[in-house]
Every structure is written in C-alpha cells, then in structure tokens.
C-alpha cells in the first residue's frame, strides 16, 4: 500500500488511542482530587498526571498564557497550548482520516466527525464544567465504539494491520507511563495502586488474576507481564510482534526489518523477566528503557514503511499542503 496511506492510518489510530488513555487518566485523577480544598493543593494533586504525560513544562507555559486559573484537567482536555490535548488528538485523528477517506468505512467517518465537531464546540466545554465525568466517558465510549467499527466494517488487510500496529504501540507506551506514576509517588498507598489500575481499566481484571490484596509487586507484575490482560505491556508487545510479521509476511521468530527485530527483542525480554528483574534494574529505569525501545520501534516502522527511499527523494511530493503538525508527528 502507499506509504502516505499507511502513515495516515497509523496516526489516525494512534491519536485516538492516546485520547482514550488521557480521558481515563483525567477521569480517575479527578475522582482522587475531589477532596482537595485549595487551588494550589489541587495542582499538586494533579502533578503525577503531568509527570506521566511529560507535560509539566507545557502546563507551566500554558498557565502563563491562559492565566493562573487554568486547571490541569482542562489543560489536558482542551488547551490549545497543549499539543497532546484530547481535543487536539481527536482533531489530528480526524485530519488523518480525511486524507484516507476512501480507506475507512462510512460508519467510522461519521462517528469520528461527530466526536470532532462535539469536542470543538462550546457544548463540550459546558459539559466539562457541569459534569466532567460524563465528558471523559463520552471520549472513552467513542474510542471503544470506533475500534469496534474498525474491526467490523473494513477489510482486514494491510491498512487494518497498520491501525492495529499503532494502537498497540500507543497502548503499551501509555500503560508504562501510567505505571511510572508509582515511581513519582515513592511509597504508594493501596488507594493509589487502585487508581493506577483504574487508569488502565484493569481493576476488575486484576482482581480476577490476583485474588489477594492489592500490593505494589502484584500491580507491577500485572501491568507489565500479564499474558491475558489486553492493556499489559507484554500482551501489547505480543500483538505488536504478530502484526509486524503479518505486514511483512515473515514467520514469527524471524525478522526482515529493524522494527521486527526490536519488537521481538522487547517481547523476549518481557517473556523472560519477572518482578525480581524490575527490582534489580529499578522500576523507573526499567520503564524508561522500555519507552525508549517503543520509540525506536515507532521510528523504525516509519523508516521501513513510510519514509521515502533515497532514490525517490528528488521526485515531486504528492501533496504540498501538509500541515505543520503532520511534519512533527514522528517526533511525538
């Protein structure tokens, strides 16, 4: 398939997965801060979320431009000064969908266009001020519906594979970042461990897999190494490895490009690691290395399937109207 089509499908899916994860993080954190009394205390209570999304400096800049009254939840949901706000993620996804309109179904386009128009409207901001939980749930429900429509209404060909590829890269990255909140909290309490699980929609699944008490080692083991929880890093990497081999046609266990080699290496590391390995390395260091590998896999996917080969670089580009954010996507 054309590299530009693969690129647009990749980022369409990745931005929507990002929006869903951010909405869940905001929803859970908002519940945890309901008892906060002052604005300064409220900001401090939201710090773990800013830490997990690497937006501490961006939030400080946005607060200078938009005023001291800017709240973290609103910053993540709507801020024009936040390149990864939920509103912008959905807008970016919609723009990528527009560029490959013939590759997606009518049902997918209608739902994506609906949520985009809603998030751009004052109605969404009003709902946020009146019932923040309802707005977060709307974004999450849309994402789950869109995934269902994607699986049910388009061919499961290479285009669908790129949608799956980006979804699992983004999901593994966000699960690791949510887990990294525990290193920010230093000595997390049971309620904080439960919040991390809920941020991954994993509380019920955790209870089914670990029938004992919620402990730090069990939560780390579950989110990193679970073979059956669909948001664990190990599960995502196994699906990612499978999708990469489906695209290239190579059998599992072999590799034809650097993305496959890196994905297989990370999966093997997860398969043969345990909580003891994490303690030896250090939780933050283990997660940091994992995120670096995920970034490298994303870059290798771009270089393998999207980047124009050197012999074609002098050919006139197919489209001169690429938006500035499109040129920067690979760096995010």
Residue, then its C-alpha position, 0 to 999 in steps of 0.5 A: x500500500x502507499x506509504x502516505x496511506x499507511x502513515x495516515x492510518x497509523x496516526x489516525x489510530x494512534x491519536x485516538x488511542x492516546x485520547x482514550x488513555x488521557x480521558x481515563x487518566x483525567x477521569x480517575x485523577x479527578x475522582x482522587x482530587x475531589x477532596x482537595x480544598x485549595x487551588x494550589x493543593x489541587x495542582x499538586x494533586x494533579x502533578x503525577x498526571x503531568x509527570x506521566x504525560x511529560x507535560x509539566x513544562x507545557x502546563x507551566x507555559x500554558x498557565x502563563x498564557x491562559x492565566x493562573x486559573x487554568x486547571x490541569x484537567x482542562x489543560x489536558x482536555x482542551x488547551x490549545x497550548x497543549x499539543x497532546x490535548x484530547x481535543x487536539x488528538x481527536x482533531x489530528x485523528x480526524x485530519x488523518x482520516x480525511x486524507x484516507x477517506x476512501x480507506x475507512x468505512x462510512x460508519x467510522x467517518x461519521x462517528x469520528x466527525x461527530x466526536x470532532x465537531x462535539x469536542x470543538x464546540x462550546x457544548x463540550x466545554x459546558x459539559x466539562x464544567x457541569x459534569x466532567x465525568x460524563x465528558x471523559x466517558x463520552x471520549x472513552x465510549x467513542x474510542x471503544x465504539x470506533x475500534x469496534x467499527x474498525x474491526x467490523x466494517x473494513x477489510x482486514x488487510x494491510x491498512x487494518x494491520x497498520x491501525x492495529x500496529x499503532x494502537x498497540x504501540x500507543x497502548x503499551x507506551x501509555x500503560x508504562x507511563x501510567x505505571x511510572x506514576x508509582x515511581x513519582x509517588x515513592x511509597x504508594x498507598x493501596x488507594x493509589x495502586x487502585x487508581x493506577x489500575x483504574x487508569x488502565x481499566x484493569x481493576x476488575x481484571x486484576x482482581x480476577x488474576x490476583x485474588x489477594x490484596x492489592x500490593x505494589x509487586x502484584x500491580x507491577x507484575x500485572x501491568x507489565x507481564x500479564x499474558x491475558x490482560x489486553x492493556x499489559x505491556x507484554x500482551x501489547x508487545x505480543x500483538x505488536x510482534x504478530x502484526x509486524x510479521x503479518x505486514x511483512x509476511x515473515x514467520x514469527x521468530x524471524x525478522x526482515x526489518x529493524x522494527x521486527x527485530x526490536x519488537x521481538x527483542x522487547x517481547x523476549x525480554x518481557x517473556x523472560x523477566x519477572x518482578x525480581x528483574x524490575x527490582x534489580x534494574x529499578x522500576x523507573x529505569x526499567x520503564x524508561x528503557x522500555x519507552x525508549x525501545x517503543x520509540x525506536x520501534x515507532x521510528x523504525x516502522x516509519x523508516x521501513x514503511x513510510x519514509x521515502x527511499x533515497x532514490x525517490x527523494x528528488x521526485x515531486x511530493x504528492x501533496x504540498x499542503x501538509x500541515x505543520x503538525x503532520x511534519x512533527x508527528x514522528x517526533x511525538 
